[in-house]
Amino acid sequence: MRNHLLEALYADLVGPAAGASAHRDSRELLSIKPSSWYLTGFIVPEAGREMVDADPESDESSMGMGDDIVAEEAGAEEQEPKQKKFFPASVGISVLLPSETQCAHVDVEISFAQYTPEQRKEAGQKGKGKTFWRRVPQPPVTVQVKLDADKIAAGIPVPNTSSVRLEGRLVSITDAPALGLPQGSRALSLFLVNRKAIRGETQADRDEATLFQIQMALKCEAGFIPRPDLRGQTSSEDLDARMLELQYRDQSEFAVGHNIAIKPAINQTGQCQLLHTRWIPSCEVPLVDPRGLNDVTISMEKLANLSEATDIDAALGQLPSRTAPGSRRSSRTSH
């Protein structure tokens, strides 16, 4: 039931996706514009990033609850200027890569869908009928990106698409050893950019050129380099921050997402060779229920009443060496 609810949430916010919304038809038909239905998971054409808050051709069904009441209460008062919105025209990933001799290219798998308008008339209906939007999923394509700084900066066309490109920046980290990185390490930022042209000036025209339900996967056979936590290099007076640095000293960050979250696929050796984009990020948070510590006092009430050092040592002295065999451990996904 919980997985079904999460899939339904993803379908409502982002749209159909392989493995995430199996109950939704991959060639769905929407009764309103997709940008009025889905709140995230898309990139608009670069030329259409700036849009006013209201579209004169917007569907009545896309109005939020209470909009009609607000409009009625406003009466004949002078309306405020429409607010401008800025929509994302790209999504990207930033990673650290090993030296040129170890890694000469990375592979990027890209998938998305587009929506095209369809006119439908009921029996006996006059006029053009109602406009519906048909989802057209595009098959996944894999682009091999050679790690050439000039070519990446100039942009790499995505096969079987019109004006969709991979663009970014590749730089060498000159002081890599000083930062705790291997010699020859490089930093790569790679963006999927929508440079499609828009036929007109309406929201519907923009929706036709928008890419929805975007997914990216970045693969490096040599493995991505964990990003160092530079905050630990300076003394901090924040006790909580110092405790977190100690507790999570073995946890690594392999990528940073731009307009999107990133989930690493880490193998049994702790190496990460594959990264996936995620519109709704999640992580496994272990729940620990300590049981079976007969020689350790874990009651907060009893510990609060201890005053002598010998009593405290007797109550907690075995805690560091005990791993609580028999303790119950479970996990929960946090969203």
Sequence and secondary structure as in RCSB ss.txt:
>XXXX:A:sequence
MRNHLLEALYADLVGPAAGASAHRDSRELLSIKPSSWYLTGFIVPEAGREMVDADPESDESSMGMGDDIVAEEAG
AEEQEPKQKKFFPASVGISVLLPSETQCAHVDVEISFAQYTPEQRKEAGQKGKGKTFWRRVPQPPVTVQVKLDAD
KIAAGIPVPNTSSVRLEGRLVSITDAPALGLPQGSRALSLFLVNRKAIRGETQADRDEATLFQIQMALKCEAGFI
PRPDLRGQTSSEDLDARMLELQYRDQSEFAVGHNIAIKPAINQTGQCQLLHTRWIPSCEVPLVDPRGLNDVTISM
EKLANLSEATDIDAALGQLPSRTAPGSRRSSRTSH
>XXXX:A:secstr
 HHHHHHHHHHHHT   TTT TTS TT EESS HHHH SSS B  GGG EEES  TT  GGG  TTHHHHHHHHT
TS      EEE   EEEEEEEE  TTT SEEEEEEEEEEEEEEEE  TT  SS EEEEEEEEEEEEEEEEE  HH
HHHH EE TT SSEEEEEEEEE TTTGGGT  TT EEEEEEEEE    SSSSHHHHHHT BEEEEEEEE TT   
 B  GGGGS    HHHHHHHHHTTT  B  EEESSEEEEEE TTS EEEEEEESS  EEEEEEE    TTS   H
HHHHT  SHHHHHHHHTTTTT   TT EEEEEEE 
